[in-house]
Structure formats: C-alpha cells, structure tokens
Amino acid sequence: MALINHEQVAGHYADAEAHVKGMKKIVDLRGGLDKIADDAVATKICRTDILFTLQQGGQPLFHRNRMAEMRAILLSRGFTLKSNPDVKNPQIPQLNKTLKEAFLDLLGVCNLFNKHIDKKPLDVIEFQEILVSVCYRLMGFRTLNEARQIHDIDSAYHIGLLVFLMSTFWNNHQSRLAKPGLIAACIRDALYMADGELAFWLLMLGGISIPKGDDQEWMLTRLREEASRIGVVTWKDARDCLARFPWMTVIHDESGQRLWDKVRSVDMELSNGVMTGL
C-alpha cells in the first residue's frame, strides 16, 4: 500500500494501478475484505483504494459500510452524529437521498469532533471507518468524473464532500499528495452550479487544498467576490458560514484562517490603492 501511494505522488499512475490490482487479488485470495479481521488493515486497504480512485475518477475496487456499527459505538459512549440544530442549509432537502445522508453524516462527524474532541468520542480506526463508509456511498452515487460532467446542484455538493474527504484522509497534506491540478479543476466544475455560501465553502476547501500558483490566484479573487456577496467580513463571519458545511476545526481551521488572511490582505491592498489614487 505504501508503494501505491509512493507511485501516485511520483506521478507513476500506471504503476500505481498495477499495484492496486495486485492488492485486490491478494484480498480476494484471502476471501475478500470482510474476511480481514484487523480493522486497521482493512481501513488502510479501503483508504488506498479510495484515494487512488479519486485520483483517477473511476469506480473503486472495494466497498465497506460500517456506519451502523459506528453509530452503535458512539451511542454506547453517550454521543450521536446529529448535526447542530442551529445550523440551517435550505439546499439540503433538495439533494438526492444518498447525497443528503452523506452530507448530514459528515456534518454530524464535524459537529461531534468540533465540540467534543477532548473527550475522544472515536479512536483513529473508528473515525476512518466513518470516512470510508461515507466515501464509498458517495462514489456509488456518482464517480468523481461523472460528477464533474453533470452540472447540477447534486454534483456541486458531491464534489465538495469528496474534496473535504480528501483533505481529511490526507490530514490537510492534499496540496502535495493529490494529482496536480485535480482539486482546482474539480472546484471549477462544482462552481458551475454553486453560488453564495456553497461557493464560499467550495472555494475555502479548494484554497487550502492546492499549492501556490495560478489556481490559488483565481480562487482568492472568487473568494473575495463571494465573501462580499454574502456579507463575510471577518474570520468569525467565515467560520459561521463554514459551520453550515463539513469543516473540521482541528484539521481545517489553521490553513483556512491563513487563506482568509490572504483574502483580507488583498482587500486592504486594493483599498489602499484606491485611497492613494484619490
């Protein structure tokens, strides 16, 4: 599995694909994914499969859904995956059922960890099980390539959730691990059907997920425009907006605030330029 990740980072996608197929054969010879008793190994296999599939845009080789078990574990510890009742998103009822459930599950996970991370409601493997389960459901609904070609509100949310999952799986190192240009291209495609708060969330996810360069410049410009349109002025305003979408404080806040500071610095430079001109 480490070899697969290494080949992807190096851009050797054909070699990575050969190793992924080899991994599938090994798992099949052992009776399938369900026969692997070690959950840490099983989730690592799934994570490798998912991240390779997202890089290529096609269908995954495996499937795993342990949401029911994870909900039961959380309940036994006094927790649930309920999202914050004070947070309203009027577009959610319009979404496809699979997509809506995935969105609410991830919103619930974020709410859980944003409020109770000090209590460690899930261990690392259990947390990965939830991410794996949601990701496979999303890829069963549409592949990433399909979502990029179908310009509707479902695809905008679908792409946003997958970019969120990439950032979470890679612990915010997706800018150097993702296929060059992939995330920026996905965000561009999602923005065909997104505006307002949804566009702001997509652009924040995209902005923290790509290396410095031309793509970040257009994202900063569009972020400024969307922020102005929805009345986001301060980082607190930005956080209040992002709270309506999957956004994990411990993973995304630091890089998110750095991105927001860049947006504000551009605003200040433009304002100073206008004042100087006067």
C-alpha positions as CSV (number, residue, x, y, z in Angstrom):
1,M,0.0,0.0,0.0
2,A,2.9,2.4,0.7
3,L,4.2,1.6,-2.7
4,I,0.9,2.6,-4.3
5,N,0.9,5.9,-2.5
6,H,4.6,6.5,-3.5
7,E,3.9,5.8,-7.2
8,Q,0.9,8.2,-7.1
9,V,3.0,11.0,-5.5
10,A,5.7,10.4,-8.2
11,G,3.0,10.6,-10.9
12,H,3.5,7.0,-12.0
13,Y,-0.2,6.3,-12.3
14,A,0.1,3.2,-14.5
15,D,2.5,1.6,-12.0
16,A,0.2,2.6,-9.1
17,E,-2.8,1.0,-10.9
18,A,-0.9,-2.3,-11.4
19,H,-0.1,-2.4,-7.6
20,V,-3.8,-1.6,-6.8
21,K,-4.9,-4.5,-8.9
22,G,-2.3,-6.7,-7.2
23,M,-3.7,-5.6,-3.8
24,K,-7.2,-6.6,-5.0
25,K,-6.0,-10.1,-6.0
26,I,-4.3,-10.6,-2.6
27,V,-7.5,-9.5,-0.7
28,D,-9.7,-11.8,-3.0
29,L,-7.4,-14.8,-2.3
30,R,-8.0,-14.2,1.4
31,G,-11.7,-14.4,1.0
32,G,-12.5,-10.7,0.4
33,L,-12.3,-7.6,2.5
34,D,-14.9,-8.8,5.1
35,K,-12.5,-11.7,6.0
36,I,-9.7,-9.4,7.1
37,A,-10.1,-9.4,10.9
38,D,-7.7,-6.5,11.6
39,D,-9.8,-3.3,11.1
40,A,-6.7,-1.2,10.9
41,V,-5.5,-3.2,7.9
42,A,-9.0,-3.2,6.3
43,T,-9.5,0.5,6.6
44,K,-5.9,1.1,5.2
45,I,-6.8,-1.0,2.1
46,C,-10.0,1.0,1.7
47,R,-8.2,4.3,2.1
48,T,-5.7,3.3,-0.5
49,D,-8.4,2.2,-2.9
50,I,-10.4,5.4,-2.3
51,L,-7.6,7.8,-2.8
52,F,-6.4,6.0,-6.0
53,T,-9.9,6.0,-7.3
54,L,-10.4,9.7,-6.6
55,Q,-7.1,10.5,-8.4
56,Q,-8.4,8.6,-11.5
57,G,-12.1,9.5,-11.3
58,G,-13.4,6.0,-11.8
59,Q,-15.0,3.1,-9.9
60,P,-13.5,1.8,-6.6
61,L,-12.5,-1.9,-6.3
62,F,-13.9,-2.4,-2.8
63,H,-16.8,-1.4,-0.7
64,R,-17.2,-1.1,3.0
65,N,-20.0,0.4,5.1
66,R,-19.8,0.2,8.9
67,M,-21.9,3.2,9.7
68,A,-24.4,1.2,11.7
69,E,-21.7,-0.2,13.9
70,M,-20.1,3.2,14.4
71,R,-23.4,4.8,15.4
72,A,-23.9,2.0,18.0
73,I,-20.4,2.5,19.3
74,L,-21.0,6.3,19.6
75,L,-24.4,5.7,21.3
76,S,-22.8,3.4,23.9
77,R,-20.4,6.2,24.8
78,G,-23.1,8.9,25.0
79,F,-22.6,10.5,21.6
80,T,-24.5,10.8,18.4
81,L,-23.8,12.0,14.8
82,K,-26.5,14.7,14.9
83,S,-25.6,17.9,13.3
84,N,-26.0,21.3,15.1
85,P,-29.8,22.1,15.1
86,D,-29.0,25.8,15.0
87,V,-27.3,25.4,11.6
88,K,-29.7,25.6,8.7
89,N,-28.9,24.9,5.0
90,P,-32.0,25.3,2.8
91,Q,-30.5,23.4,-0.1
92,I,-30.1,20.1,1.7
93,P,-33.7,18.9,1.3
94,Q,-33.4,19.3,-2.4
95,L,-30.4,16.9,-2.7
96,N,-30.5,13.2,-3.7
97,K,-31.3,11.0,-0.7
98,T,-27.8,9.3,-0.8
99,L,-26.1,12.6,-1.1
100,K,-28.2,14.2,1.7
101,E,-27.5,11.3,4.1
102,A,-23.7,11.6,3.3
103,F,-23.8,15.3,3.9
104,L,-25.6,15.0,7.2
105,D,-23.3,12.2,8.4
106,L,-20.2,14.3,7.7
107,L,-21.8,17.4,9.3
108,G,-22.5,15.2,12.3
109,V,-18.9,14.0,12.5
110,C,-17.7,17.5,12.3
111,N,-20.1,18.7,15.0
112,L,-19.0,15.8,17.2
113,F,-15.3,16.5,16.9
114,N,-15.6,20.2,16.9
115,K,-17.4,20.1,20.2
116,H,-16.0,17.0,21.9
117,I,-12.5,16.3,20.5
118,D,-11.1,16.5,24.1
119,K,-13.3,13.5,25.1
120,K,-12.1,11.4,22.1
121,P,-15.5,10.1,21.0
122,L,-13.9,7.8,18.4
123,D,-10.4,6.3,18.1
124,V,-8.5,6.7,14.9
125,I,-9.7,3.5,13.2
126,E,-13.3,4.2,14.1
127,F,-13.0,7.7,12.7
128,Q,-11.5,6.2,9.5
129,E,-14.4,3.7,9.3
130,I,-16.9,6.5,9.1
131,L,-14.9,8.4,6.4
132,V,-14.5,5.2,4.4
133,S,-18.2,4.3,4.7
134,V,-19.3,7.8,3.6
135,C,-16.8,7.9,0.7
136,Y,-17.9,4.6,-0.7
137,R,-21.5,5.7,-0.6
138,L,-20.6,8.9,-2.4
139,M,-18.7,7.1,-5.1
140,G,-21.6,4.6,-5.5
141,F,-23.9,7.6,-6.2
142,R,-21.6,9.1,-8.8
143,T,-17.9,8.7,-9.7
144,L,-15.8,11.9,-9.5
145,N,-15.6,12.0,-13.3
146,E,-19.4,11.7,-13.6
147,A,-19.9,14.5,-11.0
148,R,-17.6,16.8,-13.0
149,Q,-19.6,16.2,-16.2
150,I,-23.1,16.7,-14.7
151,H,-23.5,20.3,-13.8
152,D,-26.3,20.2,-11.2
153,I,-26.6,21.0,-7.5
154,D,-26.0,17.4,-6.5
155,S,-22.7,17.4,-8.3
156,A,-21.6,20.6,-6.6
157,Y,-22.2,19.1,-3.2
158,H,-20.8,15.7,-4.3
159,I,-17.5,17.3,-5.4
160,G,-17.4,19.4,-2.3
161,L,-17.8,16.4,0.0
162,L,-15.2,14.4,-1.8
163,V,-12.7,17.3,-1.6
164,F,-13.5,17.5,2.1
165,L,-12.8,13.8,2.5
166,M,-9.5,14.1,0.6
167,S,-8.4,16.8,3.0
168,T,-9.4,14.7,6.0
169,F,-7.9,11.5,4.7
170,W,-4.6,13.2,3.9
171,N,-4.7,15.3,7.1
172,N,-4.5,18.6,5.1
173,H,-1.5,17.5,3.0
174,Q,-3.5,17.1,-0.2
175,S,-1.8,20.0,-1.8
176,R,1.3,17.8,-2.3
177,L,-0.3,14.4,-2.5
178,A,-3.2,15.0,-4.9
179,K,-2.8,14.7,-8.7
180,P,-1.5,18.1,-9.9
181,G,-4.4,20.3,-11.0
182,L,-7.1,17.8,-9.9
183,I,-8.6,19.6,-7.0
184,A,-8.6,23.0,-8.7
185,A,-10.3,21.5,-11.7
186,C,-12.9,19.8,-9.5
187,I,-13.7,23.1,-7.7
188,R,-14.1,24.9,-11.1
189,D,-16.5,22.3,-12.2
190,A,-18.5,22.4,-9.0
191,L,-18.8,26.2,-9.2
192,Y,-20.9,25.9,-12.4
193,M,-23.9,25.3,-10.1
194,A,-22.8,26.9,-6.9
195,D,-23.0,30.4,-5.5
196,G,-23.3,32.2,-2.1
197,E,-22.4,30.1,0.9
198,L,-22.0,26.9,-1.0
199,A,-19.5,28.6,-3.4
200,F,-17.7,30.1,-0.4
201,W,-17.3,26.6,1.3
202,L,-16.1,25.1,-2.0
203,L,-13.5,27.9,-2.5
204,M,-12.3,27.6,1.0
205,L,-11.8,23.9,0.7
206,G,-10.1,24.4,-2.7
207,G,-7.9,27.2,-1.5
208,I,-6.5,25.2,1.4
209,S,-6.0,22.1,-0.8
210,I,-3.9,23.4,-3.7
211,P,-0.2,24.5,-3.9
212,K,0.6,28.1,-4.5
213,G,0.3,29.2,-8.1
214,D,-2.2,30.5,-10.7
215,D,-5.1,28.4,-9.4
216,Q,-4.9,30.0,-6.0
217,E,-5.0,33.4,-7.5
218,W,-8.3,32.9,-9.2
219,M,-9.7,31.2,-6.1
220,L,-8.7,34.2,-4.0
221,T,-10.4,36.5,-6.4
222,R,-13.6,34.5,-6.4
223,L,-13.4,34.1,-2.6
224,R,-13.3,37.9,-2.3
225,E,-16.3,38.2,-4.6
226,E,-18.4,35.5,-2.8
227,A,-17.5,36.9,0.6
228,S,-18.6,40.3,-0.4
229,R,-21.8,38.9,-1.8
230,I,-22.8,37.0,1.4
231,G,-21.5,39.6,3.8
232,V,-18.5,37.8,5.2
233,V,-16.0,40.3,6.5
234,T,-14.2,38.7,9.5
235,W,-12.8,35.3,10.2
236,K,-15.6,34.8,12.6
237,D,-18.1,35.5,9.8
238,A,-16.2,33.0,7.7
239,R,-16.4,30.4,10.4
240,D,-20.1,30.9,11.0
241,C,-20.6,30.3,7.2
242,L,-18.4,27.2,7.2
243,A,-20.3,25.8,10.2
244,R,-23.2,25.1,7.8
245,F,-21.0,22.6,5.9
246,P,-18.5,19.9,6.8
247,W,-15.5,21.7,8.2
248,M,-13.3,20.1,11.0
249,T,-11.7,22.7,13.2
250,V,-8.7,20.7,14.2
251,I,-7.8,19.9,10.5
252,H,-9.1,22.9,8.6
253,D,-9.1,26.0,10.8
254,E,-5.3,26.8,10.7
255,S,-4.9,26.6,6.9
256,G,-8.4,28.1,6.5
257,Q,-7.5,31.2,8.5
258,R,-4.2,31.6,6.6
259,L,-6.2,31.6,3.4
260,W,-8.7,34.1,4.8
261,D,-5.9,36.4,5.9
262,K,-4.7,36.4,2.3
263,V,-8.1,37.4,1.1
264,R,-8.3,40.2,3.6
265,S,-4.7,41.4,2.7
266,V,-5.8,41.6,-1.0
267,D,-8.8,43.7,0.1
268,M,-6.5,46.0,2.1
269,E,-4.1,46.4,-0.8
270,L,-6.9,47.3,-3.2
271,S,-8.4,49.7,-0.7
272,N,-5.0,51.4,-0.1
273,G,-4.6,51.6,-3.9
274,V,-7.9,53.3,-4.2
275,M,-7.1,55.8,-1.4
276,T,-3.7,56.5,-2.9
277,G,-5.4,57.2,-6.3
278,L,-7.7,59.7,-4.6
